[in-house]
Amino acid sequence: MDKLLKLGLFLLPLLLLAGCRESWLEDSHDPLYFTSRPEVMQNPNKSVPLAAILKFETNHPVTSRVFLSDGECQREIIFENDQTYRKSLPIVELCPDRDYTLVVEAQDKIGQKINSKVMNYQSPPLPGGSEKFPRITNQVFDEYAVEPGLILFNPRRRIPTNSETLQGSEREDFNKNFGLLTAVNSEGELAWYYKADSRISDFRFIENGHIVYITQDNRLVEIDLLGNIVNQWYAKGRPEGEGEGVAVDTLTFHHSVKQLENGNFLILGTDRRRIENYYTSSKDPDAPREPQWVMGDEIIEFDRWGKVHWRWNAFEHLDPHRIGYMTFSGYWERRGWPDTLDWTHANCASFLQNEKAVLLNLRHQSAVLKIDKTSKDIEWIAGEHSGWPEEMKNKLLTLKGSERWFWHQHAPELTPEGNLLVFNNDNFRARPFDKPAPPAEIRSCAQEYRIDEENKTITKIWSSRKADDQVLPSFAMGSAAALPETGNVLAGYGLMFRKEDLKEASWDTRRQYIGTTQIREYTRRPETRLVRKITLTARDSSSGIGWSLYGARNVKSLYKGK
């Protein structure tokens, strides 16, 4: 014991001296300089062509600023949380086919600064061909009223079912084996895009600055701004079988993902059950009943290791015999589930942090549900009242006034004021077996509702249709989001009928048409005005290719991720 004590007393001064030496080196006032001069190069990951990487090294740990110019516009990129010697910095929000100059400023912790020489960088052009990228047209009607920042959205190319170019499986592969995420700046210029190997539905920035998105082949993929895949998860029961990454216990991933405050993900999955004596038609009430495979939705919360922490299953809380006009649409058959009907078709699930509840949208039920996360009970249902079982009727909100309900809606969210904002596709305006409205009569739009939970009422207080009376018929997808600075609403119109097709189009023939899409920004207060419009069309109008989008949202910057 005495020997150990003597050894400790001998080593202690040496350890203190070593610590002081390390501290002295860190606090050294040696001049700051580059040990490896800065250089900028093309992003080696071809999935994000409009990005570059800036590399350099210094003799002290530094933070960095990059001053970027294209000759007309200048901006500054601050990397304040990266205090290291060796840098590999992503340079994004670059427009295509443009000459840039860059200067980097490095600063150590005692305030010493050094600047690089001016560097030049030429961004690449957009890929050629109508099938690889849409034409994006931006119109601003009031630049002072537009929300600042970028608009992030996911163009989806589409060949209709009556295409003479591609048929059958080739057409389906063309539609689903291609995905894009794109960002357009406030001037309407393309400033970033990411190419994926599968059609993309929902996408979100998460807390670490990365992006997660859902693919049509039932994956959740996490990427950084340079397009590098950081993590992947896949639905364990998916038709495609085992995949890369972490398996999660559900049949599918689809439509909606959010990251919770605890870092877990809230995502939509599904459950498939055999239902006896089920409908065989949504048009003929006298059609014979028979056993059917029915797909119902579930909400899942899982962590990064794939463990499911919470699950809500529609079969356990709703009547599977309350069908809608798209139950027999073949949605799940086209996604690898033969002979499977689409009962609920959820397309959005959001956690309401302050209320410990979940907001769930069921398109084919034309209903928005508020669900208590602890008990899993349904607190209320916003939607038209027909066909609900007796035990559910006390959950139904009553629509005040002479307004009609939303139908086949998308993307409900609560605004900062606590109101319900929703994109109303307005499809069918009926349930089986009432006569539906034809496509030519639908009026898709964003709408806002005030909910009185105590008295179980709901009142429409705003509609984007007040801005004009244009016919904007969206028969699939769509989004509506309240913007933080202006209070405007950004509406994505999903997959729209073209005006020239409306007269002859029917719900049965809807997939035969090319389709188009728009993103529109509206003011809400004090009046409703259209202040910006982005239109996606084919580069070559004779190509037979249509473009749609799942949704659109505003972000201040790709670097900030919100």
C-alpha positions as CSV (number, residue, x, y, z in Angstrom):
1,M,0.0,0.0,0.0
2,D,2.9,2.4,0.9
3,K,4.5,1.6,-2.5
4,L,1.3,2.5,-4.3
5,L,1.0,5.8,-2.3
6,K,4.6,6.7,-3.1
7,L,4.1,5.9,-6.8
8,G,1.0,8.1,-6.9
9,L,2.8,11.0,-5.2
10,F,5.5,10.6,-7.8
11,L,3.2,10.5,-10.8
12,L,0.8,13.3,-9.7
13,P,3.1,16.2,-10.6
14,L,3.9,14.6,-13.9
15,L,0.2,14.2,-14.7
16,L,-0.5,17.8,-13.7
17,L,2.4,19.0,-15.8
18,A,1.1,17.1,-18.8
19,G,-2.4,18.5,-18.3
20,C,-1.0,22.0,-18.1
21,R,1.0,21.4,-21.2
22,E,-2.1,20.3,-23.1
23,S,-4.0,23.3,-21.9
24,W,-1.2,25.6,-22.8
25,L,-1.1,24.1,-26.3
26,E,-4.8,24.6,-26.7
27,D,-4.6,28.2,-25.5
28,S,-1.5,28.9,-27.5
29,H,-1.5,32.2,-29.4
30,D,0.5,30.8,-32.2
31,P,-0.7,32.5,-35.5
32,L,-3.6,30.7,-37.1
33,Y,-2.9,29.3,-40.6
34,F,-4.1,26.8,-43.1
35,T,-2.1,23.5,-43.0
36,S,-4.0,22.4,-46.1
37,R,-5.3,25.1,-48.4
38,P,-9.1,25.3,-49.0
39,E,-10.5,23.7,-52.2
40,V,-14.0,23.1,-53.5
41,M,-15.1,20.1,-55.4
42,Q,-18.2,18.5,-56.9
43,N,-20.2,16.3,-54.6
44,P,-19.1,12.7,-55.4
45,N,-22.6,11.4,-54.6
46,K,-24.4,11.7,-57.9
47,S,-27.8,11.6,-56.1
48,V,-27.3,15.3,-55.2
49,P,-25.6,16.9,-58.2
50,L,-26.3,20.5,-57.1
51,A,-23.9,20.3,-54.1
52,A,-20.2,20.8,-53.5
53,I,-17.8,20.0,-50.7
54,L,-15.3,22.5,-49.3
55,K,-12.2,20.9,-47.7
56,F,-9.3,22.4,-45.7
57,E,-7.2,22.0,-42.6
58,T,-5.9,24.5,-40.0
59,N,-3.4,24.4,-37.2
60,H,-6.1,25.3,-34.6
61,P,-9.7,24.1,-34.2
62,V,-11.8,26.7,-36.0
63,T,-15.4,27.6,-36.9
64,S,-16.0,28.6,-40.5
65,R,-17.9,31.1,-42.6
66,V,-18.3,30.7,-46.4
67,F,-19.1,33.8,-48.5
68,L,-20.7,32.7,-51.7
69,S,-21.5,34.7,-54.8
70,D,-22.9,34.1,-58.3
71,G,-22.1,37.6,-59.5
72,E,-25.6,38.9,-58.7
73,C,-26.6,37.4,-55.3
74,Q,-24.3,37.0,-52.3
75,R,-24.9,34.9,-49.2
76,E,-23.1,33.7,-46.1
77,I,-23.1,30.2,-44.8
78,I,-22.1,29.8,-41.1
79,F,-20.8,26.5,-39.7
80,E,-20.7,27.6,-36.1
81,N,-21.1,24.2,-34.5
82,D,-18.2,22.6,-36.2
83,Q,-15.0,23.5,-34.2
84,T,-12.4,21.1,-35.7
85,Y,-9.0,21.2,-37.4
86,R,-10.0,19.2,-40.5
87,K,-13.1,20.4,-42.5
88,S,-15.3,18.8,-45.1
89,L,-18.2,21.2,-45.4
90,P,-21.4,20.7,-47.5
91,I,-22.1,23.6,-49.9
92,V,-25.7,23.4,-50.9
93,E,-28.5,25.7,-52.2
94,L,-26.7,26.1,-55.5
95,C,-28.6,26.8,-58.7
96,P,-27.8,24.7,-61.8
97,D,-25.3,25.7,-64.5
98,R,-23.9,28.8,-62.7
99,D,-20.5,30.2,-62.0
100,Y,-19.8,30.8,-58.2
101,T,-17.0,32.3,-56.3
102,L,-16.3,31.2,-52.7
103,V,-14.2,32.6,-49.9
104,V,-13.8,30.9,-46.5
105,E,-13.1,32.6,-43.2
106,A,-11.8,30.5,-40.4
107,Q,-11.8,31.7,-36.7
108,D,-10.3,30.0,-33.7
109,K,-11.6,30.2,-30.2
110,I,-9.4,33.3,-29.2
111,G,-10.7,35.2,-32.2
112,Q,-7.9,34.9,-34.7
113,K,-9.2,34.9,-38.3
114,I,-7.8,33.9,-41.7
115,N,-9.4,34.1,-45.1
116,S,-8.8,31.9,-48.1
117,K,-8.1,33.1,-51.6
118,V,-11.1,33.3,-54.0
119,M,-12.2,29.9,-55.3
120,N,-14.3,29.3,-58.4
121,Y,-16.9,26.6,-58.8
122,Q,-19.2,25.8,-61.8
123,S,-22.4,24.0,-60.8
124,P,-23.6,21.3,-63.3
125,P,-26.7,21.7,-65.5
126,L,-30.0,19.9,-65.0
127,P,-30.2,16.4,-66.5
128,G,-31.7,16.2,-70.0
129,G,-34.9,14.5,-71.0
130,S,-38.5,15.0,-70.1
131,E,-38.5,11.8,-68.0
132,K,-35.8,12.9,-65.7
133,F,-37.0,16.3,-64.5
134,P,-40.1,18.5,-64.8
135,R,-40.4,22.1,-65.9
136,I,-40.8,24.2,-62.8
137,T,-42.6,27.6,-63.4
138,N,-42.7,30.1,-60.6
139,Q,-45.1,33.1,-60.4
140,V,-45.0,35.6,-57.6
141,F,-48.0,38.0,-57.3
142,D,-46.9,39.8,-54.2
143,E,-43.3,39.5,-53.2
144,Y,-43.7,41.3,-49.9
145,A,-46.4,38.9,-48.7
146,V,-44.5,35.6,-49.6
147,E,-43.0,33.5,-46.8
148,P,-39.2,33.7,-46.9
149,G,-37.1,30.6,-47.4
150,L,-37.2,27.5,-49.6
151,I,-40.1,25.3,-50.7
152,L,-39.3,21.7,-50.5
153,F,-41.4,19.2,-52.4
154,N,-41.3,15.8,-54.2
155,P,-42.1,15.7,-57.9
156,R,-43.5,12.3,-59.0
157,R,-43.5,11.4,-62.7
158,R,-46.4,9.5,-64.2
159,I,-47.3,7.7,-67.4
160,P,-51.1,7.2,-67.6
161,T,-52.7,3.8,-68.1
162,N,-53.6,4.4,-71.7
163,S,-50.0,5.4,-72.7
164,E,-48.9,4.2,-76.1
165,T,-45.3,4.3,-75.1
166,L,-45.3,2.1,-72.0
167,Q,-47.7,-0.6,-70.9
168,G,-48.2,-2.9,-68.0
169,S,-45.3,-3.6,-65.8
170,E,-43.0,-1.3,-67.7
171,R,-45.4,1.6,-67.1
172,E,-45.7,0.7,-63.4
173,D,-41.9,0.5,-63.0
174,F,-41.5,3.9,-64.8
175,N,-43.9,5.4,-62.2
176,K,-42.6,3.8,-59.0
177,N,-38.9,3.2,-59.5
178,F,-38.0,6.9,-59.6
179,G,-38.1,9.5,-56.8
180,L,-37.1,13.2,-56.4
181,L,-36.9,15.7,-53.6
182,T,-36.4,19.3,-54.8
183,A,-36.0,22.7,-53.2
184,V,-36.9,26.0,-54.9
185,N,-35.7,29.3,-53.5
186,S,-37.7,32.5,-53.1
187,E,-36.8,33.6,-56.6
188,G,-38.3,30.4,-58.0
189,E,-35.0,28.9,-58.9
190,L,-34.1,25.2,-58.3
191,A,-31.6,25.2,-55.5
192,W,-31.2,21.5,-54.5
193,Y,-32.4,18.1,-55.6
194,Y,-32.0,14.5,-54.6
195,K,-32.6,11.5,-56.9
196,A,-33.9,8.3,-55.3
197,D,-34.5,4.8,-56.6
198,S,-38.1,4.6,-55.5
199,R,-41.1,7.0,-55.5
200,I,-41.2,9.1,-52.4
201,S,-44.2,10.0,-50.3
202,D,-43.7,11.8,-47.0
203,F,-40.4,13.5,-46.2
204,R,-39.2,15.5,-43.1
205,F,-36.2,17.2,-41.7
206,I,-35.3,15.7,-38.3
207,E,-33.5,17.1,-35.3
208,N,-29.9,16.3,-36.5
209,G,-30.4,18.2,-39.8
210,H,-30.9,15.1,-41.9
211,I,-33.9,14.3,-44.1
212,V,-36.0,11.1,-43.7
213,Y,-38.4,10.0,-46.4
214,I,-40.7,7.0,-47.2
215,T,-40.4,5.0,-50.3
216,Q,-43.0,3.1,-52.3
217,D,-41.1,-0.2,-51.5
218,N,-41.8,0.3,-47.7
219,R,-38.5,1.8,-46.5
220,L,-37.8,4.8,-44.3
221,V,-34.5,6.3,-45.5
222,E,-32.3,8.9,-43.7
223,I,-30.0,11.0,-45.8
224,D,-27.7,14.0,-45.2
225,L,-27.7,17.1,-47.4
226,L,-25.2,15.5,-49.8
227,G,-27.5,12.5,-50.4
228,N,-25.5,10.0,-48.4
229,I,-27.7,7.3,-46.8
230,V,-27.1,7.5,-43.0
231,N,-29.8,5.0,-41.8
232,Q,-32.5,2.8,-43.3
233,W,-35.5,1.0,-41.8
234,Y,-38.0,-1.3,-43.6
235,A,-41.3,-2.8,-42.8
236,K,-40.7,-6.4,-41.8
237,G,-43.7,-7.9,-43.6
238,R,-43.3,-6.0,-46.9
239,P,-43.8,-7.8,-50.1
240,E,-40.2,-7.1,-51.2
241,G,-38.9,-9.2,-48.3
242,E,-35.8,-8.5,-46.2
243,G,-33.9,-5.3,-47.0
244,E,-31.0,-3.2,-45.9
245,G,-31.1,-1.6,-42.5
246,V,-33.4,-2.3,-39.5
247,A,-36.6,-4.3,-39.7
248,V,-39.7,-2.9,-38.0
249,D,-42.6,-5.1,-37.0
250,T,-45.4,-4.0,-39.5
251,L,-46.5,-5.0,-43.0
252,T,-45.8,-1.7,-44.8
253,F,-44.5,1.9,-44.3
254,H,-46.6,4.4,-46.1
255,H,-47.7,8.0,-46.5
256,S,-46.6,9.7,-43.2
257,V,-43.6,9.9,-40.9
258,K,-42.8,12.4,-38.0
259,Q,-40.0,12.5,-35.5
260,L,-41.1,12.8,-31.9
261,E,-39.3,14.9,-29.2
262,N,-37.8,11.7,-27.8
263,G,-36.2,10.9,-31.1
264,N,-38.5,8.1,-32.0
265,F,-40.5,8.0,-35.3
266,L,-44.3,8.0,-35.7
267,I,-45.1,6.3,-38.9
268,L,-48.1,4.7,-40.7
269,G,-48.1,0.9,-41.1
270,T,-50.8,-1.6,-41.9
271,D,-52.5,-4.8,-40.8
272,R,-54.2,-7.3,-43.2
273,R,-57.2,-9.4,-42.1
274,R,-59.6,-11.8,-43.6
275,I,-63.2,-10.4,-43.1
276,E,-66.2,-12.7,-43.7
277,N,-69.3,-11.6,-45.5
278,Y,-67.6,-8.5,-46.9
279,Y,-68.6,-6.1,-49.7
280,T,-67.7,-7.0,-53.3
281,S,-68.7,-3.6,-54.8
282,S,-68.9,0.0,-53.7
283,K,-71.6,0.7,-56.4
284,D,-74.1,-2.1,-56.1
285,P,-75.6,-2.5,-52.6
286,D,-77.1,-5.8,-53.7
287,A,-73.8,-7.4,-54.9
288,P,-73.2,-10.7,-53.2
289,R,-71.0,-10.6,-50.1
290,E,-67.9,-12.9,-49.7
291,P,-64.8,-13.3,-47.6
292,Q,-62.3,-10.6,-48.4
293,W,-58.7,-9.6,-47.5
294,V,-58.9,-6.1,-46.1
295,M,-56.0,-3.8,-45.3
296,G,-56.4,-1.5,-42.3
297,D,-54.0,1.1,-41.0
298,E,-52.0,1.2,-37.8
299,I,-49.9,3.9,-36.3
300,I,-46.5,2.9,-34.9
301,E,-43.9,4.6,-32.7
302,F,-40.5,3.0,-33.0
303,D,-37.0,3.9,-32.0
304,R,-33.8,3.9,-34.1
305,W,-33.1,0.3,-33.3
306,G,-36.5,-0.8,-34.7
307,K,-38.2,-1.5,-31.3
308,V,-41.9,-0.6,-31.4
309,H,-43.0,1.4,-28.3
310,W,-46.6,2.1,-29.2
311,R,-49.2,0.9,-31.7
312,W,-52.7,1.8,-32.6
313,N,-54.7,-0.5,-34.9
314,A,-57.8,0.7,-36.8
315,F,-59.3,-2.8,-36.7
316,E,-59.5,-2.6,-32.9
317,H,-61.3,0.7,-32.9
318,L,-63.4,1.1,-36.0
319,D,-66.0,-0.8,-38.0
320,P,-64.3,-2.4,-41.1
321,H,-67.7,-2.6,-42.9
322,R,-67.9,1.2,-43.2
323,I,-66.4,1.4,-46.7
324,G,-65.6,4.3,-49.0
325,Y,-65.7,4.9,-52.8
326,M,-62.0,4.0,-53.2
327,T,-62.1,0.8,-51.2
328,F,-62.0,-1.2,-54.5
329,S,-59.4,1.1,-56.2
330,G,-56.6,-1.6,-56.3
331,Y,-54.2,0.5,-54.3
332,W,-52.7,-2.3,-52.3
333,E,-52.8,-4.7,-55.2
334,R,-50.5,-2.3,-57.1
335,R,-48.2,-2.4,-54.1
336,G,-47.7,-6.2,-53.9
337,W,-50.8,-7.3,-52.0
338,P,-53.1,-9.3,-54.4
339,D,-56.8,-9.4,-53.7
340,T,-56.6,-6.9,-50.9
341,L,-59.1,-4.1,-50.4
342,D,-58.2,-0.6,-49.1
343,W,-60.5,0.1,-46.2
344,T,-59.2,3.1,-44.2
345,H,-56.3,4.5,-46.3
346,A,-54.7,6.7,-43.6
347,N,-52.4,9.3,-45.0
348,C,-51.3,11.4,-42.0
349,A,-50.6,10.9,-38.4
350,S,-49.3,13.7,-36.1
351,F,-48.5,13.7,-32.4
352,L,-50.0,16.6,-30.5
353,Q,-47.4,17.2,-27.8
354,N,-49.3,19.4,-25.5
355,E,-52.3,17.1,-25.4
356,K,-50.5,13.7,-25.6
357,A,-52.8,12.8,-28.5
358,V,-52.5,11.8,-32.1
359,L,-54.3,13.4,-35.1
360,L,-55.0,10.7,-37.7
361,N,-56.4,11.3,-41.2
362,L,-58.4,8.5,-42.9
363,R,-59.0,9.4,-46.5
364,H,-61.4,6.6,-47.4
365,Q,-63.4,7.3,-44.3
366,S,-63.4,11.1,-45.1
367,A,-62.6,11.5,-41.4
368,V,-60.0,13.1,-39.1
369,L,-59.7,11.4,-35.7
370,K,-58.2,12.7,-32.4
371,I,-56.8,9.7,-30.4
372,D,-55.7,9.8,-26.8
373,K,-52.2,8.3,-26.9
374,T,-52.4,6.8,-23.4
375,S,-55.8,5.1,-23.5
376,K,-55.8,4.8,-27.3
377,D,-59.5,5.9,-27.2
378,I,-60.9,8.1,-30.0
379,E,-61.7,11.5,-28.5
380,W,-63.5,12.9,-31.5
381,I,-64.2,12.3,-35.2
382,A,-64.4,15.2,-37.7
383,G,-66.2,14.0,-40.9
384,E,-69.6,13.4,-42.4
385,H,-71.9,11.4,-40.2
386,S,-73.3,8.5,-42.3
387,G,-72.5,4.9,-41.6
388,W,-70.9,5.2,-38.2
389,P,-72.1,2.6,-35.7
390,E,-74.3,3.7,-32.8
391,E,-71.5,3.4,-30.2
392,M,-69.4,5.9,-32.2
393,K,-72.0,8.6,-32.7
394,N,-71.1,10.4,-29.4
395,K,-67.6,11.0,-30.9
396,L,-68.8,12.8,-34.0
397,L,-68.4,16.6,-34.3
398,T,-71.3,18.5,-35.6
399,L,-70.6,20.9,-38.6
400,K,-72.1,24.3,-37.9
401,G,-73.7,26.4,-40.6
402,S,-74.6,25.5,-44.2
403,E,-71.1,24.4,-45.3
404,R,-70.4,20.9,-46.6
405,W,-67.9,18.5,-45.1
406,F,-64.4,17.8,-46.6
407,W,-64.0,14.6,-48.6
408,H,-61.0,12.4,-49.2
409,Q,-58.9,15.0,-47.5
410,H,-55.1,15.1,-46.8
411,A,-52.6,16.5,-44.3
412,P,-54.6,17.7,-41.4
413,E,-52.6,19.7,-38.8
414,L,-53.4,22.1,-35.9
415,T,-52.4,25.7,-36.5
416,P,-50.7,27.8,-33.8
417,E,-54.2,29.1,-33.0
418,G,-55.4,25.5,-32.4
419,N,-57.5,25.3,-35.5
420,L,-57.7,22.4,-37.9
421,L,-56.1,23.0,-41.3
422,V,-56.7,20.4,-44.0
423,F,-56.4,19.9,-47.7
424,N,-59.9,19.1,-49.0
425,N,-59.6,17.0,-52.2
426,D,-63.4,17.1,-52.3
427,N,-63.6,13.8,-54.2
428,F,-66.9,12.0,-54.7
429,R,-68.7,14.0,-52.0
430,A,-70.6,10.8,-51.0
431,R,-70.2,7.3,-49.6
432,P,-71.4,4.1,-51.0
433,F,-74.1,3.8,-52.1
434,D,-75.1,7.4,-52.6
435,K,-74.5,8.9,-56.0
436,P,-71.1,10.6,-56.2
437,A,-70.3,14.0,-57.7
438,P,-68.3,13.7,-61.0
439,P,-64.7,14.9,-61.2
440,A,-65.8,18.0,-63.1
441,E,-67.7,19.2,-60.0
442,I,-65.0,18.8,-57.3
443,R,-63.4,21.9,-55.9
444,S,-60.1,21.0,-54.1
445,C,-58.8,23.6,-51.7
446,A,-57.2,24.2,-48.3
447,Q,-59.6,24.8,-45.4
448,E,-59.4,25.9,-41.8
449,Y,-61.9,24.9,-39.0
450,R,-62.4,25.9,-35.4
451,I,-63.2,23.0,-33.1
452,D,-65.1,23.3,-29.9
453,E,-64.3,20.0,-28.1
454,E,-66.6,20.7,-25.1
455,N,-69.7,21.2,-27.3
456,K,-68.5,18.8,-30.0
457,T,-68.8,21.3,-32.9
458,I,-66.7,22.3,-35.8
459,T,-66.9,25.5,-37.9
460,K,-65.3,26.4,-41.2
461,I,-63.6,29.8,-40.8
462,W,-61.3,30.0,-43.9
463,S,-60.9,28.5,-47.4
464,S,-58.3,29.1,-50.1
465,R,-61.2,29.3,-52.6
466,K,-61.9,32.8,-51.4
467,A,-58.8,33.9,-53.3
468,D,-60.4,33.0,-56.7
469,D,-63.0,30.6,-58.0
470,Q,-60.7,28.6,-60.2
471,V,-61.5,24.9,-60.7
472,L,-58.5,23.1,-59.1
473,P,-59.5,19.4,-59.0
474,S,-57.0,17.2,-57.2
475,F,-58.0,13.5,-57.2
476,A,-55.0,12.2,-55.2
477,M,-52.5,13.4,-52.6
478,G,-52.2,17.1,-51.5
479,S,-51.0,19.1,-48.5
480,A,-51.8,22.2,-46.5
481,A,-49.3,23.8,-44.1
482,A,-49.5,27.0,-42.0
483,L,-46.3,29.1,-42.5
484,P,-44.6,30.4,-39.3
485,E,-43.6,34.0,-40.2
486,T,-46.4,35.2,-42.4
487,G,-49.2,32.9,-41.2
488,N,-49.8,32.1,-44.9
489,V,-50.9,28.6,-46.0
490,L,-48.9,26.6,-48.5
491,A,-51.1,24.2,-50.4
492,G,-49.8,21.3,-52.6
493,Y,-52.4,20.2,-55.1
494,G,-51.2,16.6,-55.5
495,L,-52.3,15.0,-58.7
496,M,-54.7,17.2,-60.6
497,F,-56.9,16.7,-63.7
498,R,-56.1,18.9,-66.6
499,K,-58.9,21.2,-67.6
500,E,-59.1,19.7,-71.1
501,D,-59.8,16.3,-69.6
502,L,-62.4,17.2,-67.0
503,K,-65.5,17.0,-69.3
504,E,-64.8,13.3,-70.2
505,A,-63.1,12.1,-67.1
506,S,-64.8,9.8,-64.6
507,W,-63.7,8.2,-61.4
508,D,-63.3,4.9,-63.1
509,T,-61.1,6.4,-65.9
510,R,-59.1,8.8,-63.7
511,R,-55.8,6.9,-64.1
512,Q,-56.0,7.2,-67.9
513,Y,-55.1,10.9,-67.8
514,I,-51.6,12.5,-67.6
515,G,-52.2,14.8,-64.7
516,T,-50.5,18.0,-63.5
517,T,-49.9,19.8,-60.3
518,Q,-49.4,23.2,-58.6
519,I,-48.1,24.6,-55.3
520,R,-50.0,27.7,-54.1
521,E,-49.3,30.1,-51.3
522,Y,-52.3,32.0,-49.9
523,T,-52.7,34.7,-47.3
524,R,-55.2,34.0,-44.5
525,R,-55.5,37.3,-42.6
526,P,-57.0,39.9,-43.0
527,E,-58.0,38.7,-46.5
528,T,-57.4,35.6,-48.7
529,R,-55.1,36.2,-51.6
530,L,-53.0,34.1,-53.9
531,V,-49.4,35.4,-53.6
532,R,-47.4,32.7,-55.3
533,K,-47.9,29.8,-57.6
534,I,-45.5,27.0,-58.7
535,T,-46.5,24.8,-61.6
536,L,-45.0,21.5,-62.7
537,T,-45.3,20.3,-66.3
538,A,-43.4,18.1,-68.7
539,R,-40.5,19.7,-70.5
540,D,-41.9,18.3,-73.7
541,S,-45.6,18.5,-73.9
542,S,-45.7,15.7,-76.5
543,S,-43.9,13.2,-74.2
544,G,-47.0,11.9,-72.6
545,I,-45.5,12.3,-69.1
546,G,-47.4,14.0,-66.3
547,W,-46.0,15.3,-63.0
548,S,-47.6,15.3,-59.6
549,L,-46.3,15.8,-56.0
550,Y,-47.2,14.2,-52.7
551,G,-46.8,17.4,-50.6
552,A,-44.9,20.7,-50.2
553,R,-43.5,22.5,-47.2
554,N,-41.4,25.6,-46.4
555,V,-38.0,25.6,-44.8
556,K,-35.9,28.6,-43.9
557,S,-32.7,27.0,-45.0
558,L,-31.5,23.5,-45.9
559,Y,-28.8,24.0,-43.3
560,K,-31.3,24.8,-40.5
561,G,-33.7,22.1,-41.6
562,K,-36.9,23.9,-40.5
